[in-house]
Amino acid sequence: MASAGVCGRPAMGRPVLLFLAVCAAAVHGLYFHIGETEKRCFIEEIPDETMVIGNYRTQMWDKQKEVFLPSTPGLGMHVEVKDPDGKVVLSRQYGSEGRFTFTSHTPGDHQICLHSNSTRMALFAGGKLRVHLDIQVGEHANNYPEIAAKDKLTELQLRARQLLDQVEQIQKEQDYQRYREERFRLTSESTNQRVLWWSIAQTVILILTGIWQMRHLKSFFEAKKLV
């Protein structure tokens, strides 16, 4: 696999290979290879109420020419997105080249998985596929030339719109960081409380064990008439 401009590292494991790409409000471009039954998943850390756009295109390995060529129209990709609670946000079949969009409603790690419909294509059986993927998060997902043409904005108005979107995205990022800090604080307090109760329980057990040993020794010496 080769990639460019991706923050994260691949985590290898079983048929489903998980990539960690924690770069919110950015653009990630990469390509990867998948086999006939493989599934590739990415974890994207996204604030709430944030738009995400994914663009992809596929290439099929030509065994005769030994190069990757554009995929046939019959080859498709299935895209599934799950939020941090495991709820399916998007599950849809696309073509060999396409674009998917979704909006996050829960802050946290979203899982984006892709796999091909290779089981229905004898041409792809036993071969491999190269998938080029672009994930755009936040204001980077906005097509500003299209917005300017649709709303008939001047260059200054468009720039102001971009700045407002950037400020809004920064606010979402700050809210998400506060959310993470709150979760971390609650986890730390819960852990500290458990450690405290465990220490108290250990102390009580040691005291009870000491008392039992003293009573046992006293009974032993009385039985031997040593005291």
Phi, psi and chi 1 to 4 in degrees:
 res  aa     phi    psi   chi1   chi2   chi3   chi4
   1 MET       -  143.2 -175.3 -156.2   74.7      -
   2 ALA  -128.8  147.5      -      -      -      -
   3 SER  -146.9  162.3   62.6      -      -      -
   4 ALA  -144.3  133.3      -      -      -      -
   5 GLY    68.4   37.0      -      -      -      -
   6 VAL  -116.5  130.5  179.6      -      -      -
   7 CYS   -95.4  112.9  -61.4      -      -      -
   8 GLY   142.7  176.8      -      -      -      -
   9 ARG  -138.4  149.7   62.5  177.1 -175.4  -87.2
  10 PRO   -74.2  140.3   24.6  -30.2      -      -
  11 ALA  -112.1  112.7      -      -      -      -
  12 MET   -82.6  140.9  -52.9  -61.2  -67.0      -
  13 GLY   173.8  122.7      -      -      -      -
  14 ARG    52.4 -168.1  -63.7 -173.5  -59.8  179.5
  15 PRO   -66.9  -24.1  -22.8   34.1      -      -
  16 VAL   -95.1  114.2  178.3      -      -      -
  17 LEU   -97.9  129.2  -55.8 -178.3      -      -
  18 LEU  -108.0  129.0 -160.7   59.7      -      -
  19 PHE  -112.3  136.7  -66.9   83.1      -      -
  20 LEU  -103.1  117.4  179.2   61.7      -      -
  21 ALA  -130.8   90.6      -      -      -      -
  22 VAL  -102.6   79.9 -172.0      -      -      -
  23 CYS  -138.4   75.2  -54.7      -      -      -
  24 ALA   -65.6  151.5      -      -      -      -
  25 ALA    57.0   48.8      -      -      -      -
  26 ALA  -146.9 -179.3      -      -      -      -
  27 VAL  -116.7  129.3  179.7      -      -      -
  28 HIS  -117.1  121.6  -43.3  -42.4      -      -
  29 GLY  -117.4  133.1      -      -      -      -
  30 LEU  -160.9  168.7   58.3   88.7      -      -
  31 TYR  -137.7  154.1   73.1   81.1      -      -
  32 PHE  -148.3  163.8   55.0   90.0      -      -
  33 HIS  -110.1  141.1  -62.6  149.7      -      -
  34 ILE  -132.7  149.2   58.1  174.4      -      -
  35 GLY   -91.0 -168.4      -      -      -      -
  36 GLU   -64.4  -38.3 -176.2  177.8   -3.8      -
  37 THR  -114.6   11.7   58.3      -      -      -
  38 GLU   -81.0  156.7  -82.4 -171.7  -66.8      -
  39 LYS  -134.8  134.4 -172.1  179.0 -169.3 -179.1
  40 ARG  -116.2  132.7  -67.8  -68.2  172.4  103.4
  41 CYS  -124.3  148.0  -65.7      -      -      -
  42 PHE  -127.9  142.0  -58.6   82.2      -      -
  43 ILE  -107.6  120.9  -68.5 -178.7      -      -
  44 GLU  -116.8  125.0 -168.2   73.0   30.6      -
  45 GLU   -87.2  113.1 -166.6  173.1   21.9      -
  46 ILE  -128.6  134.4  -52.1  171.3      -      -
  47 PRO   -67.9  169.0  -16.3   29.2      -      -
  48 ASP   -75.9  158.4   60.2  -18.1      -      -
  49 GLU    53.3   44.6  -57.5  -55.3  -34.7      -
  50 THR  -121.2  132.1  -60.1      -      -      -
  51 MET   -81.9  139.6  177.4 -179.8  -72.0      -
  52 VAL  -127.5  132.9  179.2      -      -      -
  53 ILE  -123.8  131.8  -65.8  178.7      -      -
  54 GLY  -119.6  128.0      -      -      -      -
  55 ASN  -115.7  135.3  -65.7  -76.0      -      -
  56 TYR  -143.1  158.5   73.3   89.2      -      -
  57 ARG  -147.9  150.8   60.9 -176.2  175.9   88.9
  58 THR  -118.4  151.5   59.2      -      -      -
  59 GLN  -132.6  139.1  -66.8  176.7  -55.8      -
  60 MET  -104.3  140.9 -171.0 -179.7  -62.9      -
  61 TRP   -74.6  124.1  176.4 -107.9      -      -
  62 ASP   -95.7  113.1 -169.8  -53.3      -      -
  63 LYS   -68.1  -31.8  -64.5 -179.2 -179.4  179.0
  64 GLN   -73.9  -48.7  -65.0 -179.9  -14.0      -
  65 LYS   -85.2  -15.3  -62.6 -179.0  180.0 -180.0
  66 GLU    57.8   44.6  -64.8 -173.6  -13.8      -
  67 VAL  -142.2  163.1  -67.4      -      -      -
  68 PHE   -88.9  126.8  -77.2   97.2      -      -
  69 LEU  -117.6  157.5  -61.4  176.6      -      -
  70 PRO   -54.1  137.6  -26.4   34.8      -      -
  71 SER   -69.7  155.3  -60.3      -      -      -
  72 THR   -72.0  153.7   58.0      -      -      -
  73 PRO   -59.1  -26.9  -24.3   34.6      -      -
  74 GLY   -72.9  -17.0      -      -      -      -
  75 LEU   -82.2  129.8 -179.1   64.8      -      -
  76 GLY  -127.8  168.5      -      -      -      -
  77 MET  -124.2  137.1  -64.7  -66.7  -65.1      -
  78 HIS  -100.8  127.6 -174.2  -89.4      -      -
  79 VAL  -113.6  130.3  179.9      -      -      -
  80 GLU  -132.7  131.8 -176.8  178.3   79.1      -
  81 VAL  -123.2  131.8  179.5      -      -      -
  82 LYS  -122.7  142.1  -67.5 -177.2  179.5  179.9
  83 ASP   -84.3  178.2   65.9    9.8      -      -
  84 PRO   -58.8  -22.0  -26.2   35.0      -      -
  85 ASP   -89.5    2.5  -61.2  -34.1      -      -
  86 GLY    83.9    5.2      -      -      -      -
  87 LYS   -79.3  135.9 -178.6 -178.9  177.2 -179.0
  88 VAL   -74.6  118.2  176.8      -      -      -
  89 VAL   -90.4  -36.4  177.7      -      -      -
  90 LEU  -147.9  133.3  172.2   68.7      -      -
  91 SER  -148.6  107.0 -178.8      -      -      -
  92 ARG  -154.1  149.2 -176.0  176.5  172.9 -175.6
  93 GLN   -93.8  129.5 -174.6   76.6   27.8      -
  94 TYR  -120.0  176.9  -65.7   87.5      -      -
  95 GLY   -83.9 -166.9      -      -      -      -
  96 SER   -69.4  -18.1   58.4      -      -      -
  97 GLU  -142.6  132.3 -178.8  174.8  -11.5      -
  98 GLY  -168.0 -171.6      -      -      -      -
  99 ARG  -145.1  132.8  166.5  176.6  172.8  153.6
 100 PHE  -125.3  148.1   59.7   89.8      -      -
 101 THR  -135.9  149.6   63.4      -      -      -
 102 PHE  -158.3  161.1   67.8   91.8      -      -
 103 THR  -119.6  128.9  -59.4      -      -      -
 104 SER   -75.6  140.4   62.4      -      -      -
 105 HIS  -118.7   -8.4  -60.7  -68.3      -      -
 106 THR  -129.6  126.6  -55.9      -      -      -
 107 PRO   -71.0  146.7   27.1  -34.0      -      -
 108 GLY   133.7 -162.4      -      -      -      -
 109 ASP   -80.1  119.1  -66.6  -22.8      -      -
 110 HIS  -103.5  134.7  -72.8   67.2      -      -
 111 GLN  -100.0  122.0 -178.0  173.6  -71.8      -
 112 ILE  -112.4  116.5  -55.6  171.7      -      -
 113 CYS  -118.0  141.9  -64.0      -      -      -
 114 LEU  -132.0  139.3  -61.7   92.4      -      -
 115 HIS  -151.6  156.5   64.9   86.3      -      -
 116 SER   -91.8  165.9   70.7      -      -      -
 117 ASN   -93.6   40.4   61.5  -12.2      -      -
 118 SER   -62.6  -25.2   58.0      -      -      -
 119 THR   -65.6  -17.4   54.2      -      -      -
 120 ARG  -100.3    6.6  -68.0  179.5  -72.2  177.1
 121 MET  -126.6  110.7  -71.8 -159.3   60.4      -
 122 ALA   -66.2  -26.3      -      -      -      -
 123 LEU   -64.6  -32.9 -177.1   61.7      -      -
 124 PHE   -91.3  -10.2 -177.4   41.0      -      -
 125 ALA   -55.9  124.2      -      -      -      -
 126 GLY    79.4   -2.4      -      -      -      -
 127 GLY   -96.3 -166.3      -      -      -      -
 128 LYS  -137.0  157.7   60.7 -179.8  177.2  179.6
 129 LEU  -126.3  138.7 -163.8   68.3      -      -
 130 ARG  -104.2  128.2  173.4  179.6  -72.6  179.1
 131 VAL  -117.4  121.6 -177.7      -      -      -
 132 HIS   -94.6  126.4  -62.4  -98.3      -      -
 133 LEU  -131.6  131.7  177.7   64.2      -      -
 134 ASP  -119.5  124.1 -107.9   -8.2      -      -
 135 ILE  -114.9  121.3  -61.6  177.7      -      -
 136 GLN  -115.0  128.4  -58.7  171.8  -18.5      -
 137 VAL  -123.1  141.9 -177.3      -      -      -
 138 GLY    75.6 -143.3      -      -      -      -
 139 GLU   -67.0  -17.7   80.2  -84.2    4.4      -
 140 HIS   -66.2  -18.5  -63.2  -81.1      -      -
 141 ALA   -80.5   -9.7      -      -      -      -
 142 ASN   -81.4  136.1  -66.4  -29.9      -      -
 143 ASN   -94.5   91.0 -171.3  -23.3      -      -
 144 TYR   -68.1  -37.3  -73.5  105.9      -      -
 145 PRO   -58.3  -39.0  -27.4   36.0      -      -
 146 GLU   -68.3  -39.5 -177.3  179.0  -34.1      -
 147 ILE   -63.9  -42.3  -67.4  174.3      -      -
 148 ALA   -63.7  -40.4      -      -      -      -
 149 ALA   -69.6  -38.2      -      -      -      -
 150 LYS   -70.7  -44.8 -179.3 -180.0  178.8 -179.0
 151 ASP   -93.1    1.0  -63.1  -19.4      -      -
 152 LYS    54.6   54.3  -62.4  179.7 -179.4 -179.4
 153 LEU   -91.3  145.1  -58.0  177.5      -      -
 154 THR   -77.7  171.2   64.4      -      -      -
 155 GLU   -61.1  -40.5 -175.7  177.4   -8.3      -
 156 LEU   -66.1  -42.9 -178.3   59.8      -      -
 157 GLN   -64.4  -38.5  -70.8  173.5  -32.8      -
 158 LEU   -65.5  -41.3 -179.5   61.5      -      -
 159 ARG   -63.7  -40.4 -176.3   56.4 -177.3  164.6
 160 ALA   -63.4  -39.0      -      -      -      -
 161 ARG   -62.8  -41.3  172.6   71.5  176.1  -90.1
 162 GLN   -63.7  -42.8  -70.0  175.6  -39.7      -
 163 LEU   -64.0  -41.4  -69.3  174.4      -      -
 164 LEU   -62.7  -41.5  -72.4  173.9      -      -
 165 ASP   -64.6  -38.3  -70.7  -17.3      -      -
 166 GLN   -66.0  -41.8  -70.4  175.5    1.5      -
 167 VAL   -62.6  -42.5  170.0      -      -      -
 168 GLU   -62.9  -39.8 -177.0 -179.7   -3.1      -
 169 GLN   -68.1  -38.3 -174.2   61.9   33.8      -
 170 ILE   -62.5  -40.7  -69.2  171.9      -      -
 171 GLN   -61.2  -41.8 -179.2   63.9   43.7      -
 172 LYS   -64.2  -39.5  -69.6  178.6 -179.7  178.6
 173 GLU   -64.1  -42.1  -71.6  -68.0  -29.5      -
 174 GLN   -64.1  -42.7  -69.4  176.8  -22.9      -
 175 ASP   -61.1  -40.5  -67.9  -19.1      -      -
 176 TYR   -67.5  -39.1  178.1   56.4      -      -
 177 GLN   -63.9  -39.1  -67.7  -57.7  -37.2      -
 178 ARG   -64.1  -39.0  -77.6 -167.0  -71.7  -92.2
 179 TYR   -61.6  -43.6  167.7   76.1      -      -
 180 ARG   -65.3  -41.2  -70.0 -174.0   62.1 -171.0
 181 GLU   -62.4  -40.7  -70.2  173.9    1.1      -
 182 GLU   -63.4  -43.5  177.6   67.6   15.0      -
 183 ARG   -62.6  -41.6  -74.2 -178.3   57.8 -170.2
 184 PHE   -65.0  -40.8  180.0   76.0      -      -
 185 ARG   -63.0  -44.5 -176.5 -177.4   64.0   80.9
 186 LEU   -63.9  -39.8  -67.0  174.7      -      -
 187 THR   -64.3  -42.7  -57.9      -      -      -
 188 SER   -64.3  -43.5  -61.4      -      -      -
 189 GLU   -63.7  -40.9  -70.2  178.6   -5.6      -
 190 SER   -64.3  -41.9  175.8      -      -      -
 191 THR   -64.7  -43.9  -58.2      -      -      -
 192 ASN   -62.3  -39.0  -68.9  -24.1      -      -
 193 GLN   -66.0  -40.7 -171.5  175.1   20.5      -
 194 ARG   -65.1  -40.5  -68.6  177.5 -177.6  178.0
 195 VAL   -63.0  -40.4  170.3      -      -      -
 196 LEU   -62.3  -48.2  175.0   62.2      -      -
 197 TRP   -65.6  -34.8  -76.9  110.8      -      -
 198 TRP   -66.3  -38.4  175.3 -115.9      -      -
 199 SER   -65.9  -41.6  -60.3      -      -      -
 200 ILE   -63.0  -43.6  -66.6  174.2      -      -
 201 ALA   -62.5  -41.0      -      -      -      -
 202 GLN   -62.6  -42.0  -76.6 -176.8  -44.6      -
 203 THR   -63.0  -44.0  -57.3      -      -      -
 204 VAL   -62.8  -42.7  171.2      -      -      -
 205 ILE   -62.6  -42.4  -69.5  172.4      -      -
 206 LEU   -62.9  -41.8  -72.7  173.8      -      -
 207 ILE   -64.1  -45.9  -67.3  173.9      -      -
 208 LEU   -64.4  -38.9  -67.3  176.0      -      -
 209 THR   -63.8  -41.1  -58.0      -      -      -
 210 GLY   -63.5  -43.4      -      -      -      -
 211 ILE   -62.9  -42.7  -66.5  174.1      -      -
 212 TRP   -64.4  -40.1  177.4   82.2      -      -
 213 GLN   -65.0  -41.0  -72.7  179.4  -24.5      -
 214 MET   -64.0  -43.0  -69.3  177.4   61.7      -
 215 ARG   -66.4  -38.1  -68.1  176.1   62.0   88.7
 216 HIS   -65.6  -43.2 -179.9   72.8      -      -
 217 LEU   -65.4  -39.2  -73.2  173.7      -      -
 218 LYS   -63.2  -43.7 -177.7  179.1  178.9 -178.6
 219 SER   -63.0  -39.0  -60.3      -      -      -
 220 PHE   -63.9  -47.2  173.5   78.7      -      -
 221 PHE   -66.4  -35.7  -70.3  141.1      -      -
 222 GLU   -66.3  -38.8  -73.2  176.5  -10.7      -
 223 ALA   -65.4  -34.6      -      -      -      -
 224 LYS   -84.5   -0.5  -63.4  -65.3 -177.3  177.7
 225 LYS    58.9   38.4  -62.1 -178.4  179.0  179.6
 226 LEU   -92.5  -13.4  -63.4  176.1      -      -
 227 VAL  -130.9      -  -68.4      -      -      -
